[in-house]
Amino acid sequence: MDLFEYEFFNDIKAEDRERIEQSSKYISLPIGSQLYYEGDVNQDILFLKHGKVKVYITPENIGKGEITLYYISAGEQCLVNTFSTVTQTPTLASAVVDESIEGWLIPKDNILWLINNSQNYRDFKIELCGERLGIVMDLIKSIKFDQLDQRLLNWLYVQGKNTIKITHEKIANILGVSREAISRNLKKLEKSGNIKLSRGSITLL
């Protein structure tokens, strides 16, 4: 997708779109690139053309590892990135490129202009906040109430693939638990007939 394929640009005059385009910075980053760390103050918002970004936290009080909050794909934006940029406060999480990305960085001043002048953009941001908040709330409930094997199985299903190529250690980082716990529960799921384990991959049955 191109920058102005975001639907909220439909109600913006041509001269204003040109000003936004001229101030934008086109970026292309490989997998593993860090977009920001928890505590950074963002100065722009990423408009993603393609690829995927992972937003995560690494709270010291749960030990090593990380917890994935959500992923950002083309046409979506990051709630953490947005809040930090608009309010000029430290980010509450970190973000890393999960699949190589291309997109545009729009600076804070133009984001504030969009908020003040585009009803479509305001509606987009409100919908975004609701979606991301719902994802985070589901994550909190999952961590508090679900057994690890159920959390693990749910995560495998939402990947949308029959076979998932991933290491036990990476799943452990995503779910915020130890690798040993993931390996133990994967074997439990295999024994119950839910999955089949192979070297470096997991197949849903």
C-alpha positions as CSV (number, residue, x, y, z in Angstrom):
1,M,0.0,0.0,0.0
2,D,1.0,3.6,-0.5
3,L,1.0,6.3,2.1
4,F,-2.3,7.9,1.0
5,E,-4.1,4.6,0.7
6,Y,-4.8,5.0,4.4
7,E,-8.6,5.9,4.2
8,F,-8.4,8.7,6.7
9,F,-6.5,10.8,4.1
10,N,-9.6,11.0,1.9
11,D,-10.9,14.2,3.7
12,I,-7.6,16.1,3.5
13,K,-6.9,18.7,0.8
14,A,-4.3,18.0,-1.9
15,E,-2.0,20.8,-0.6
16,D,-2.1,19.3,2.9
17,R,-1.4,15.8,1.7
18,E,1.6,17.2,-0.2
19,R,2.9,18.9,2.9
20,I,2.6,15.7,4.9
21,E,4.3,13.7,2.2
22,Q,7.2,16.1,2.0
23,S,7.8,15.9,5.7
24,S,7.6,12.1,5.8
25,K,10.7,9.9,5.9
26,Y,10.6,6.6,4.0
27,I,12.3,3.7,5.8
28,S,13.2,0.1,5.0
29,L,14.5,-2.0,7.8
30,P,15.4,-5.7,8.1
31,I,14.1,-8.2,10.6
32,G,15.6,-7.6,14.1
33,S,15.9,-3.8,13.7
34,Q,14.9,-2.1,16.9
35,L,12.4,0.8,16.4
36,Y,12.4,2.0,19.9
37,Y,13.1,0.8,23.5
38,E,10.9,1.1,26.5
39,G,11.5,4.6,28.0
40,D,12.3,6.3,24.6
41,V,10.3,9.4,23.7
42,N,9.1,9.0,20.1
43,Q,9.1,11.9,17.7
44,D,7.1,10.4,14.8
45,I,4.6,7.7,14.0
46,L,5.2,4.7,11.7
47,F,2.8,4.3,8.8
48,L,3.5,0.7,7.7
49,K,3.6,-0.2,4.0
50,H,4.3,-3.9,4.5
51,G,6.0,-6.2,7.0
52,K,5.4,-6.8,10.7
53,V,6.4,-5.1,13.9
54,K,6.3,-6.8,17.4
55,V,5.5,-4.7,20.4
56,Y,6.7,-6.2,23.7
57,I,7.7,-5.6,27.3
58,T,10.5,-7.0,29.4
59,P,9.4,-6.4,33.0
60,E,12.3,-7.0,35.4
61,N,9.9,-8.4,38.1
62,I,9.2,-11.6,36.0
63,G,12.8,-12.4,35.3
64,K,14.4,-12.9,31.9
65,G,12.3,-13.1,28.8
66,E,9.6,-10.9,27.3
67,I,5.9,-10.7,26.8
68,T,4.5,-9.8,23.4
69,L,1.7,-7.3,23.6
70,Y,0.6,-7.3,19.9
71,Y,1.9,-7.1,16.3
72,I,1.5,-4.3,13.8
73,S,0.9,-5.1,10.1
74,A,0.4,-2.9,7.0
75,G,-2.4,-0.4,7.4
76,E,-2.2,-0.5,11.2
77,Q,-0.4,1.7,13.8
78,C,1.1,1.2,17.2
79,L,-0.8,2.5,20.3
80,V,2.4,2.8,22.3
81,N,4.1,4.7,19.4
82,T,1.1,7.0,19.1
83,F,0.8,7.8,22.8
84,S,4.5,8.6,23.2
85,T,4.6,10.8,20.1
86,V,1.5,12.8,20.9
87,T,2.1,13.3,24.6
88,Q,6.0,13.4,24.4
89,T,6.2,10.9,27.3
90,P,8.4,7.7,27.5
91,T,7.2,4.6,25.7
92,L,5.7,1.9,27.9
93,A,7.1,-0.9,25.7
94,S,9.6,-1.7,23.0
95,A,9.2,-2.5,19.3
96,V,11.3,-4.6,17.0
97,V,10.9,-5.5,13.3
98,D,9.5,-9.1,13.2
99,E,9.3,-9.3,9.4
100,S,11.3,-6.8,7.2
101,I,9.4,-3.6,6.8
102,E,8.9,-0.6,4.6
103,G,6.9,2.5,5.5
104,W,6.9,6.1,6.4
105,L,7.7,8.1,9.6
106,I,5.4,11.1,10.0
107,P,6.7,13.7,12.5
108,K,4.9,14.8,15.6
109,D,3.8,18.2,14.3
110,N,1.9,16.7,11.3
111,I,0.4,14.1,13.5
112,L,-1.0,16.8,15.8
113,W,-2.3,18.6,12.7
114,L,-4.1,15.5,11.6
115,I,-5.7,15.0,15.0
116,N,-6.9,18.6,15.0
117,N,-8.1,18.7,11.4
118,S,-9.2,15.3,10.3
119,Q,-12.3,13.6,11.8
120,N,-11.4,10.5,9.8
121,Y,-8.0,10.3,11.5
122,R,-9.5,10.9,14.9
123,D,-12.0,8.1,14.3
124,F,-9.2,5.8,13.1
125,K,-7.2,6.5,16.3
126,I,-10.2,5.8,18.6
127,E,-10.9,2.5,16.8
128,L,-7.2,1.7,17.1
129,C,-7.2,2.4,20.8
130,G,-10.2,0.1,21.3
131,E,-8.6,-2.7,19.4
132,R,-5.2,-2.6,21.1
133,L,-6.7,-2.2,24.5
134,G,-8.9,-5.3,23.9
135,I,-5.8,-7.3,22.9
136,V,-3.9,-6.2,26.0
137,M,-6.8,-7.0,28.2
138,D,-7.2,-10.5,26.7
139,L,-3.5,-11.0,27.3
140,I,-3.8,-10.0,31.0
141,K,-6.7,-12.4,31.5
142,S,-4.8,-15.1,29.7
143,I,-1.8,-14.7,31.9
144,K,-3.8,-14.5,35.1
145,F,-6.4,-17.2,34.5
146,D,-5.4,-19.6,31.7
147,Q,-3.3,-22.7,32.1
148,L,0.0,-22.5,30.2
149,D,-0.9,-25.4,27.8
150,Q,-4.2,-23.6,26.9
151,R,-2.4,-20.3,26.4
152,L,0.2,-22.0,24.2
153,L,-2.5,-23.8,22.1
154,N,-4.4,-20.6,21.7
155,W,-1.2,-18.8,20.5
156,L,-0.5,-21.5,18.0
157,Y,-3.9,-21.4,16.5
158,V,-4.0,-17.6,16.0
159,Q,-0.8,-17.8,13.9
160,G,-3.1,-19.0,11.1
161,K,-0.8,-21.7,9.8
162,N,-0.9,-25.5,9.9
163,T,2.8,-25.7,10.5
164,I,4.7,-23.1,12.4
165,K,8.5,-22.9,12.1
166,I,9.7,-21.5,15.4
167,T,12.0,-22.5,18.3
168,H,10.8,-23.3,21.8
169,E,13.0,-20.5,23.1
170,K,11.3,-17.9,20.9
171,I,7.8,-19.0,22.0
172,A,9.0,-18.7,25.6
173,N,10.1,-15.2,25.0
174,I,6.8,-14.3,23.3
175,L,4.7,-15.8,26.2
176,G,7.0,-14.6,28.9
177,V,7.8,-18.0,30.5
178,S,10.8,-20.3,30.6
179,R,11.9,-22.5,27.6
180,E,11.6,-25.6,29.8
181,A,8.0,-24.8,30.6
182,I,7.2,-24.4,26.9
183,S,8.9,-27.7,26.0
184,R,7.1,-29.5,28.7
185,N,3.7,-28.2,27.7
186,L,4.3,-28.8,24.0
187,K,5.0,-32.4,24.8
188,K,1.8,-32.5,26.8
189,L,-0.1,-31.1,23.8
190,E,1.5,-33.6,21.5
191,K,0.6,-36.5,23.8
192,S,-3.1,-35.3,23.9
193,G,-3.1,-35.3,20.0
194,N,-3.3,-31.5,19.5
195,I,0.0,-31.1,17.8
196,K,3.0,-32.9,16.2
197,L,6.5,-31.8,17.1
198,S,9.4,-31.8,14.6
199,R,12.8,-30.2,14.8
200,G,12.3,-26.5,14.5
201,S,8.5,-26.7,13.7
202,I,5.1,-27.5,15.2
203,T,2.2,-28.9,13.2
204,L,-1.4,-28.4,14.4
205,L,-3.5,-31.6,14.1
